[in-house]
Amino acid sequence: MNLEPLNSDNKTGGKAGSEIRTVGGVARALASLTILALAAIAILVVLDVIPRAAFAEVATKTAMIAGICVVSVVAIGFLTRR
C-alpha cells in the first residue's frame, strides 16, 4: 500500500517511482536479475561455451558466496524490523 501523496508534476502520479524504491521492489529487481544471470550461465554451460570443468571449479565457491549473501540478507531483515 502506497501512502505517499500524489505529485502533480509527476506524470505517473507518484506511484511508479516510489514503488521501486521500496525494499521489496529492490529485492524483487535484484532477484530477477540474479535469476536471469543464472539462466544465461546455465545456457552457456549447456552449449559448451563455458567448459563444464571450468564451471565446476567455480560453482562450489559461487554457491557458498550465494549462501552467505542469503543469510546476511535474512539477518539484516530481522534486525531492521520494528
C-alpha positions as CSV (number, residue, x, y, z in Angstrom):
1,M,0.0,0.0,0.0
2,N,1.4,3.3,-1.1
3,L,0.7,6.2,1.4
4,E,2.7,8.9,-0.4
5,P,0.8,11.9,-1.7
6,L,0.3,12.2,-5.4
7,N,2.7,14.6,-7.0
8,S,1.1,16.7,-9.7
9,D,4.3,17.3,-11.6
10,N,5.0,13.6,-11.8
11,K,3.2,12.1,-14.9
12,T,2.9,8.7,-13.2
13,G,1.1,10.0,-10.2
14,G,4.0,9.3,-7.9
15,K,3.3,5.6,-7.8
16,A,5.9,4.1,-10.2
17,G,8.8,6.0,-8.9
18,S,8.1,5.2,-5.2
19,E,7.3,1.5,-5.7
20,I,10.8,0.6,-7.0
21,R,12.4,2.5,-4.1
22,T,10.9,0.2,-1.5
23,V,12.9,-2.6,-0.1
24,G,10.6,-5.2,-1.6
25,G,10.8,-3.6,-5.0
26,V,14.6,-3.5,-4.9
27,A,14.7,-7.1,-3.6
28,R,12.4,-8.3,-6.5
29,A,14.5,-6.5,-9.1
30,L,17.8,-8.0,-7.7
31,A,16.2,-11.4,-7.6
32,S,15.0,-11.1,-11.2
33,L,18.4,-10.1,-12.4
34,T,20.1,-12.9,-10.5
35,I,17.7,-15.5,-12.0
36,L,18.3,-14.2,-15.5
37,A,22.1,-14.2,-14.9
38,L,22.0,-17.8,-13.6
39,A,19.8,-18.9,-16.6
40,A,22.3,-17.3,-19.0
41,I,25.2,-19.1,-17.4
42,A,23.4,-22.4,-17.4
43,I,22.6,-22.0,-21.1
44,L,26.3,-21.2,-21.8
45,V,27.4,-24.3,-19.9
46,V,24.9,-26.5,-21.8
47,L,26.1,-25.1,-25.2
48,D,29.7,-25.7,-24.1
49,V,30.6,-22.1,-24.5
50,I,31.8,-22.3,-20.9
51,P,33.5,-25.7,-20.3
52,R,32.0,-27.9,-17.6
53,A,35.4,-28.3,-15.9
54,A,35.9,-24.6,-15.6
55,F,32.3,-24.2,-14.3
56,A,32.7,-27.0,-11.7
57,E,35.7,-25.2,-10.2
58,V,33.8,-22.0,-9.6
59,A,30.4,-23.5,-8.8
60,T,31.2,-24.5,-5.3
61,K,32.6,-21.1,-4.4
62,T,29.7,-19.3,-6.0
63,A,27.2,-21.4,-4.1
64,M,29.0,-20.6,-0.8
65,I,29.0,-16.9,-1.6
66,A,25.3,-17.0,-2.5
67,G,24.6,-18.8,0.8
68,I,26.5,-16.1,2.7
69,C,24.5,-13.4,0.9
70,V,21.2,-15.0,1.6
71,V,22.0,-15.5,5.3
72,S,23.2,-11.9,5.5
73,V,20.0,-10.5,3.9
74,V,17.8,-12.6,6.2
75,A,19.7,-11.4,9.2
76,I,19.5,-7.7,8.2
77,G,15.8,-8.2,7.5
78,F,15.3,-9.4,11.1
79,L,17.4,-6.6,12.5
80,T,15.5,-3.9,10.7
81,R,12.0,-5.0,11.6
82,R,10.3,-2.9,14.2
